[in-house]
Amino acid sequence: MKGKTVQRELWVCTSRHAKERAKESVRIIEKAGGHVLCDTCAVVTWINEPVMTNSAKSAYYTPTMNKVNVTLAPLKECIQTALTSHS
């Protein structure tokens, strides 16, 4: 993501501990226009539109709890998709 700009909404969910240990990565994500959310699960948030995730837990619970479609994909594909503009 270094030197790139997010073209679609990008949220990275992690623990506070991981965020503190990955300060440079967090800086790169945020500079590209992404957001880093810590200490909460995306499933219990505001999600109200289709989601792509690398989390099997999110892919399982989001459709029933948030009533949205979910695509489960590897992290690399999630990032590539966030960096690609809508067609």
DSSP file (Angstrom, degrees, kcal/mol; ACC not computed):
  #  RESIDUE AA STRUCTURE BP1 BP2  ACC     N-H-->O    O-->H-N    N-H-->O    O-->H-N    TCO  KAPPA ALPHA  PHI   PSI    X-CA   Y-CA   Z-CA
    1    1 A M    >         0   0    0      0, 0.0     3,-2.6     0, 0.0     2,-0.0   0.000 360.0 360.0 360.0 -13.7    0.0    0.0    0.0
    2    2 A K  T 3   +     0   0    0      1,-0.3     3,-0.1     3,-0.0    27,-0.0  -0.294 360.0   5.1 -57.4 124.2    3.0    2.3    0.4
    3    3 A G  T 3  S+     0   0    0      1,-0.3    -1,-0.3    25,-0.1     2,-0.2   0.505 110.0 109.9  81.6   4.9    2.6    5.2   -2.0
    4    4 A K    <   -     0   0    0     -3,-2.6     2,-0.4    24,-0.1    -1,-0.3  -0.599  61.0-131.0-108.1 170.3   -0.9    4.2   -3.1
    5    5 A T        -     0   0    0     -2,-0.2     2,-0.2    78,-0.2    28,-0.2  -0.987  22.8-118.2-125.1 131.5   -4.4    5.7   -2.5
    6    6 A V        -     0   0    0     26,-3.6    77,-0.2    -2,-0.4    76,-0.1  -0.468  24.3-174.5 -66.1 131.4   -7.4    3.7   -1.3
    7    7 A Q        +     0   0    0     75,-2.9     2,-0.3    -2,-0.2    79,-0.3   0.589  70.0  37.5-102.9 -17.0  -10.2    3.9   -3.9
    8    8 A R  S    S-     0   0    0     74,-1.8     2,-0.1    77,-0.1    77,-0.0  -0.873 106.6 -73.8-129.6 162.1  -12.8    2.0   -1.9
    9    9 A E        -     0   0    0     -2,-0.3     2,-0.4    -3,-0.1    25,-0.1  -0.360  51.8-171.2 -58.1 129.0  -13.6    2.0    1.8
   10   10 A L        +     0   0    0     23,-0.3    25,-2.2    -2,-0.1     2,-0.4  -0.976  10.3 175.4-131.3 119.4  -10.9    0.1    3.7
   11   11 A W  E     -a   35   0A   0     -2,-0.4     2,-0.5    23,-0.2    25,-0.2  -0.990  11.4-163.0-122.4 128.3  -11.2   -0.8    7.4
   12   12 A V  E     -a   36   0A   0     23,-2.8    25,-3.1    -2,-0.4     2,-0.5  -0.956   8.6-159.0-110.2 122.2   -8.6   -2.9    9.2
   13   13 A C  E     +a   37   0A   0     -2,-0.5     2,-0.3    23,-0.2    25,-0.2  -0.881  27.9 140.4-104.9 131.5   -9.7   -4.3   12.5
   14   14 A T  E     -a   38   0A   0     23,-2.3    25,-1.9    -2,-0.5    26,-0.4  -0.906  50.7 -81.0-153.8 177.1   -7.0   -5.4   15.0
   15   15 A S     >  -     0   0    0     -2,-0.3     4,-2.4    23,-0.2     5,-0.2  -0.512  38.1-116.6 -84.1 159.1   -6.2   -5.5   18.6
   16   16 A R  H  > S+     0   0    0      1,-0.2     4,-2.4     2,-0.2     5,-0.2   0.886 117.1  55.3 -60.5 -39.1   -4.7   -2.4   20.4
   17   17 A H  H  > S+     0   0    0      2,-0.2     4,-1.9     1,-0.2    -1,-0.2   0.936 109.3  45.1 -60.5 -48.2   -1.6   -4.5   21.1
   18   18 A A  H  > S+     0   0    0      1,-0.2     4,-1.3     2,-0.2    -1,-0.2   0.896 111.8  52.8 -64.4 -39.8   -1.1   -5.3   17.3
   19   19 A K  H  < S+     0   0    0     -4,-2.4     3,-0.3     1,-0.2     7,-0.2   0.915 109.5  48.9 -62.1 -42.8   -1.8   -1.7   16.3
   20   20 A E  H >< S+     0   0    0     -4,-2.4     3,-0.7     1,-0.2    -1,-0.2   0.871 112.7  47.7 -64.4 -37.2    0.9   -0.4   18.8
   21   21 A R  H 3< S+     0   0    0     -4,-1.9    -1,-0.2     1,-0.2    -2,-0.2   0.688 113.3  48.6 -77.5 -18.5    3.4   -3.0   17.5
   22   22 A A  T 3X  +     0   0    0     -4,-1.3     4,-2.6    -3,-0.3    -1,-0.2  -0.225  65.9 141.6-115.7  42.4    2.7   -2.1   13.8
   23   23 A K  H <> S+     0   0    0     -3,-0.7     4,-2.3     1,-0.2    -1,-0.2   0.858  72.9  50.2 -55.8 -41.2    2.9    1.7   14.0
   24   24 A E  H  > S+     0   0    0      2,-0.2     4,-2.1    -3,-0.2    -1,-0.2   0.912 112.0  47.6 -66.9 -41.4    4.6    2.0   10.6
   25   25 A S  H  > S+     0   0    0      2,-0.2     4,-2.5     1,-0.2    -2,-0.2   0.901 111.5  50.9 -65.1 -40.5    2.1   -0.2    8.9
   26   26 A V  H  X S+     0   0    0     -4,-2.6     4,-2.7    -7,-0.2     5,-0.2   0.913 109.0  51.9 -62.2 -42.5   -0.8    1.7   10.5
   27   27 A R  H  X S+     0   0    0     -4,-2.3     4,-2.5    -5,-0.2    -2,-0.2   0.905 110.2  48.4 -60.4 -42.6    0.8    4.9    9.2
   28   28 A I  H  X S+     0   0    0     -4,-2.1     4,-1.7     2,-0.2    -2,-0.2   0.922 112.5  48.1 -64.9 -44.9    1.0    3.6    5.7
   29   29 A I  H  <>S+     0   0    0     -4,-2.5     5,-2.7     1,-0.2     4,-0.5   0.936 115.3  44.3 -60.8 -47.6   -2.7    2.4    5.7
   30   30 A E  H ><5S+     0   0    0     -4,-2.7     3,-0.9     1,-0.2    -2,-0.2   0.868 110.3  54.2 -69.2 -36.5   -3.9    5.7    7.1
   31   31 A K  H 3<5S+     0   0    0     -4,-2.5    -1,-0.2     1,-0.2    -2,-0.2   0.842 106.6  53.4 -64.6 -32.2   -1.8    7.7    4.7
   32   32 A A  T 3<5S-     0   0    0     -4,-1.7   -26,-3.6    -5,-0.2    -1,-0.2   0.598 129.5 -98.2 -77.0 -11.3   -3.4    5.7    1.8
   33   33 A G  T < 5S+     0   0    0     -3,-0.9   -23,-0.3    -4,-0.5    -3,-0.2   0.470  82.6 127.2 107.2   3.6   -6.8    6.6    3.1
   34   34 A G      < -     0   0    0     -5,-2.7     2,-0.4    -6,-0.2    -1,-0.3  -0.354  50.7-130.8 -85.2 172.4   -7.6    3.5    5.0
   35   35 A H  E     -a   11   0A   0    -25,-2.2   -23,-2.8    -2,-0.1     2,-0.5  -0.951   5.7-150.3-125.4 144.3   -8.8    3.3    8.7
   36   36 A V  E     -a   12   0A   0     -2,-0.4     2,-0.4   -25,-0.2   -23,-0.2  -0.967  14.9-171.8-117.9 117.4   -7.5    1.1   11.5
   37   37 A L  E     -a   13   0A   0    -25,-3.1   -23,-2.3    -2,-0.5     2,-0.3  -0.901   8.0-163.5-109.5 132.0  -10.0    0.2   14.1
   38   38 A C  E     +a   14   0A   0     -2,-0.4   -23,-0.2   -25,-0.2     3,-0.1  -0.879  56.2  14.5-123.4 154.9   -8.9   -1.6   17.3
   39   39 A D  S    S+     0   0    0    -25,-1.9     2,-0.3    -2,-0.3    -1,-0.2   0.736 102.4  83.9  63.3  29.7  -10.4   -3.6   20.1
   40   40 A T  S    S-     0   0    0    -26,-0.4     2,-0.4    -3,-0.2    -1,-0.2  -0.983  75.4-117.1-150.3 157.9  -13.8   -4.2   18.5
   41   41 A C    >   -     0   0    0     -2,-0.3     3,-1.4     1,-0.1    -3,-0.1  -0.814  17.3-137.3 -96.9 133.0  -15.2   -6.7   16.0
   42   42 A A  G >  S+     0   0    0     -2,-0.4     3,-1.5     1,-0.3     5,-0.5   0.778 100.2  69.4 -59.2 -26.9  -16.4   -5.4   12.7
   43   43 A V  G 3  S+     0   0    0      1,-0.3    -1,-0.3     3,-0.1    15,-0.0   0.831  98.7  48.6 -62.6 -32.0  -19.5   -7.6   12.9
   44   44 A V  G <  S+     0   0    0     -3,-1.4    -1,-0.3     2,-0.0    -2,-0.2   0.006 102.9  83.0 -99.3  29.4  -20.9   -5.6   15.8
   45   45 A T  S <  S-     0   0    0     -3,-1.5    -3,-0.1    -5,-0.1    -4,-0.0  -0.228 100.3 -69.8-113.0-155.8  -20.4   -2.2   14.0
   46   46 A W        +     0   0    0     -2,-0.1    -3,-0.1     2,-0.0    -4,-0.1   0.287  66.7 151.2 -85.0   5.4  -22.2   -0.1   11.5
   47   47 A I        +     0   0    0     -5,-0.5     4,-0.1     1,-0.2    21,-0.0  -0.130   1.3 150.9 -50.0 123.6  -21.7   -2.4    8.4
   48   48 A N        +     0   0    0      2,-0.1    -1,-0.2     1,-0.0     3,-0.0   0.203  52.8  57.2-141.7  16.6  -24.6   -1.8    6.0
   49   49 A E  S    S-     0   0    0      1,-0.1    19,-0.1    19,-0.1    -1,-0.0  -0.936 100.8 -60.6-141.0 164.9  -23.2   -2.5    2.6
   50   50 A P        -     0   0    0      0, 0.0     2,-0.4     0, 0.0    20,-0.2  -0.069  55.9-154.5 -50.3 145.5  -21.4   -5.5    0.9
   51   51 A V  E     -b   70   0B   0     18,-2.3    20,-2.6    -4,-0.1     2,-0.5  -0.941  16.8-157.9-127.5 141.9  -18.2   -6.5    2.6
   52   52 A M  E     +b   71   0B   0     -2,-0.4     2,-0.3    18,-0.2    20,-0.2  -0.988  29.9 166.0-114.2 132.1  -15.0   -8.2    1.5
   53   53 A T  E     -b   72   0B   0     18,-2.7    20,-2.8    -2,-0.5    -2,-0.0  -0.964  45.2-148.5-143.5 156.6  -13.0   -9.8    4.4
   54   54 A N  S    S+     0   0    0     -2,-0.3     2,-0.6    18,-0.2    21,-0.2   0.285  76.3 100.2-102.2   6.9  -10.2  -12.2    5.1
   55   55 A S     >  -     0   0    0      1,-0.2     4,-2.5    19,-0.1     5,-0.2  -0.837  57.3-161.9 -98.9 117.1  -11.9  -13.2    8.4
   56   56 A A  H  > S+     0   0    0     -2,-0.6     4,-1.9     1,-0.2     5,-0.2   0.876  94.7  55.7 -62.1 -36.8  -13.9  -16.4    8.4
   57   57 A K  H  > S+     0   0    0      2,-0.2     4,-2.5     1,-0.2     5,-0.3   0.944 110.3  43.6 -60.5 -49.0  -15.6  -15.2   11.6
   58   58 A S  H  > S+     0   0    0      1,-0.2     4,-2.5     2,-0.2    -2,-0.2   0.907 112.2  53.3 -63.4 -41.1  -16.8  -12.0    9.9
   59   59 A A  H  < S+     0   0    0     -4,-2.5    -1,-0.2     1,-0.2    -2,-0.2   0.840 113.6  44.2 -63.2 -32.4  -17.8  -13.9    6.7
   60   60 A Y  H  < S+     0   0    0     -4,-1.9     4,-0.4    -5,-0.2    -2,-0.2   0.928 123.2  31.3 -77.3 -47.4  -19.9  -16.2    8.8
   61   61 A Y  H >X S+     0   0    0     -4,-2.5     4,-2.6    -5,-0.2     3,-0.5   0.802 102.6  72.7 -87.2 -30.3  -21.7  -13.7   11.1
   62   62 A T  H 3X>S+     0   0    0     -4,-2.5     4,-2.8    -5,-0.3     6,-0.6   0.882  92.2  55.3 -58.2 -43.7  -22.0  -10.5    9.0
   63   63 A P  H 345S+     0   0    0      0, 0.0     4,-0.5     0, 0.0    -1,-0.2   0.874 117.4  35.4 -60.2 -35.1  -24.8  -11.8    6.7
   64   64 A T  H <45S+     0   0    0     -3,-0.5    -2,-0.2    -4,-0.4    -3,-0.1   0.864 124.8  39.0 -86.2 -36.5  -27.1  -12.6    9.6
   65   65 A M  H  <5S+     0   0    0     -4,-2.6    -3,-0.2     1,-0.1    -1,-0.1   0.833 132.5  23.7 -82.5 -32.5  -26.2   -9.9   12.0
   66   66 A N  T  <5S-     0   0    0     -4,-2.8    -2,-0.1    -5,-0.4    -1,-0.1   0.454  94.7-130.2-114.3  -3.8  -25.8   -7.0    9.5
   67   67 A K      < +     0   0    0     -5,-0.6     2,-0.3    -4,-0.5    -3,-0.1   0.884  64.6 123.5  56.2  43.5  -28.0   -8.3    6.6
   68   68 A V        -     0   0    0     -6,-0.6    -1,-0.2   -19,-0.1     2,-0.2  -0.927  66.0-103.2-130.0 157.3  -25.3   -7.7    4.0
   69   69 A N        -     0   0    0     -2,-0.3   -18,-2.3    -3,-0.1     2,-0.4  -0.525  37.1-158.5 -76.6 146.1  -23.5   -9.8    1.4
   70   70 A V  E     -b   51   0B   0    -20,-0.2     2,-0.5    -2,-0.2   -18,-0.2  -0.981  12.9-158.5-131.4 139.5  -20.0  -10.9    2.2
   71   71 A T  E     -b   52   0B   0    -20,-2.6   -18,-2.7    -2,-0.4     2,-0.6  -0.981  13.0-150.1-113.4 124.9  -17.0  -12.1    0.1
   72   72 A L  E     +b   53   0B   0     -2,-0.5   -18,-0.2   -20,-0.2   -16,-0.0  -0.850  33.8 153.7 -93.5 123.7  -14.4  -14.1    1.9
   73   73 A A        -     0   0    0    -20,-2.8     5,-0.0    -2,-0.6    -2,-0.0  -0.961  47.9 -84.6-146.7 159.7  -11.0  -13.6    0.2
   74   74 A P     >  -     0   0    0      0, 0.0     4,-2.0     0, 0.0     3,-0.5  -0.304  45.9-109.8 -62.7 153.8   -7.3  -13.7    1.0
   75   75 A L  H  > S+     0   0    0      1,-0.2     4,-2.4     2,-0.2     5,-0.2   0.876 117.7  57.3 -53.0 -43.5   -5.8  -10.5    2.5
   76   76 A K  H  > S+     0   0    0      1,-0.2     4,-2.5     2,-0.2    -1,-0.2   0.898 107.9  47.1 -57.5 -42.6   -3.9   -9.7   -0.7
   77   77 A E  H  > S+     0   0    0     -3,-0.5     4,-2.4     2,-0.2    -1,-0.2   0.880 109.5  53.9 -67.9 -38.2   -7.1   -9.7   -2.7
   78   78 A C  H  X S+     0   0    0     -4,-2.0     4,-1.8     2,-0.2    -2,-0.2   0.925 112.5  44.1 -60.6 -44.3   -8.9   -7.5   -0.1
   79   79 A I  H  X S+     0   0    0     -4,-2.4     4,-1.5     2,-0.2    -2,-0.2   0.923 112.3  51.2 -68.0 -44.8   -6.1   -4.9   -0.3
   80   80 A Q  H  < S+     0   0    0     -4,-2.5     4,-0.4     1,-0.2    -1,-0.2   0.896 110.5  50.4 -59.7 -39.6   -5.9   -5.1   -4.1
   81   81 A T  H >< S+     0   0    0     -4,-2.4     3,-1.1     1,-0.2    -1,-0.2   0.889 107.8  52.6 -65.8 -39.4   -9.7   -4.5   -4.3
   82   82 A A  H 3< S+     0   0    0     -4,-1.8   -75,-2.9     1,-0.2   -74,-1.8   0.795 109.5  50.0 -66.1 -27.5   -9.5   -1.5   -2.0
   83   83 A L  T 3< S+     0   0    0     -4,-1.5     2,-0.4   -77,-0.2    -1,-0.2   0.494  97.3  84.6 -89.2  -4.1   -6.9    0.0   -4.2
   84   84 A T  S <  S-     0   0    0     -3,-1.1     3,-0.1    -4,-0.4   -77,-0.1  -0.841  79.1-125.0-103.5 133.4   -9.0   -0.5   -7.4
   85   85 A S        -     0   0    0     -2,-0.4   -77,-0.1     1,-0.1    -2,-0.1  -0.358  37.4 -90.4 -72.4 156.5  -11.6    2.0   -8.4
   86   86 A H              0   0    0    -79,-0.3    -1,-0.1     1,-0.1   -78,-0.0  -0.365 360.0 360.0 -63.2 142.7  -15.2    0.9   -9.0
   87   87 A S              0   0    0     -3,-0.1    -1,-0.1    -2,-0.0    -2,-0.0   0.461 360.0 360.0 -92.7 360.0  -15.9   -0.1  -12.6
